[in-house]
Amino acid sequence: MIDAGARARWAELRATLEPFVARRVPAEDVDDVVQDVFLRLSRGLPSLRDEERFGPWVYRVARSAVADHLRARARAPFSSLEDEEPAATPDEPALTEGERLLAPLVGVFVAALPSPYREALTLTELEGMSQRDAADRVGITVSGMKSRVQRGRERLRASFEACCAIERDARGRVVEISPRPGGRVPDGCSC
C-alpha cells in the first residue's frame, strides 16, 4: 500500500507532467504518454544515482516518451479511427491544409538527407531534443550542431521544393502543395 505522502508527491508530479506532455501530443494521447512516463520512472528510479538530478531526469524521460509516442504514431498515421486535428492552443495555431498534407512526409524527406543532417534534424526536429543535448549526444560542439540543423533545414526545404510546388501565405505558412511533373521524390514516399 502506498502511503499518503508518496501518493501526494506522485499526484503533484502528474500535475506538473500533464501540461508538459499536453503541449506535445494530441489531447486524446496525454494520459497514455503520462502513464508511460510513470512506468519508465518507476523502472529507472533504482538506477538514479544523483537525487539532485531527479527533476531534469524526469523531463528527459518525458521527452523520450513523447518522442517515442510521436514516432510510433507517425509509423501508423491512420491507426486512429478519428481524423481530427488536436485543438489549437493560443501558442500554436491550427495546421493549414497544406501543412496537414506535408506533416506526414517530413520524416521520409529527413530520412533521405545525408547522414550528419539527417541525424541533426531527427534529434532536434523529430525527437524534440534541444540542440545542446543533441550536440552532447553526437559528440560535437553546440555551434557545430546549430550549423548542421540550419544546413539540414535548407536541404530539407530544397528537397520539398524539388518534389512539390509549395504555395505560402503572407505569414509563410504552407497553404497548398501540388506535385511537380518529374519532381524528385525520396524512396519510401507515397506522395
QUIRANOR-V229504 format. One record per backbone hydrogen bond with DSSP energy under -0.5 kcal/mol. CO is the residue of the C=O (numbers start at 1). NH is the residue of the N-H. Records with the same first field share a line. If there is no record, write none. Layout:
CO=NH + NH
This chain:
3=7
4=8
5=9
6=10
7=11
8=12
9=13
10=14
11=15
12=16
13=17
14=18
15=19
16=20
17=21
18=22
19=23
21=24 + 25
26=29 + 30
27=30
29=33
30=34
31=35
32=36
33=37
34=38
35=39
36=40
37=41
38=42
39=43
40=44
41=45
44=47 + 48
45=48
47=49
49=51
50=53
51=54
53=57
54=58
55=59
56=60
57=61
58=62
59=63
60=64
61=65
62=66
63=67
64=68
65=69
66=70
67=71
68=72
69=73
70=74
71=75
72=76
74=77
76=79
91=93
92=89
96=100
97=101
98=102
99=103
100=104
102=105 + 106
103=106
105=109
106=110
107=111
108=112
110=113
114=117 + 118
115=119
116=120
117=121
118=122
119=123
120=124
121=125 + 126
122=127
123=129
130=134
131=135
132=136
133=137
134=138
135=139 + 140
141=145
142=146
143=147
144=148
145=149
146=150
147=151
148=152
149=153
150=154
151=155
152=156
153=157
154=158
155=159
156=160
157=161
158=162
159=163
160=164
162=184
163=180
164=166
165=167 + 178
167=175 + 176
169=172
173=169
174=99
176=167
178=165
180=183
183=185
186=189
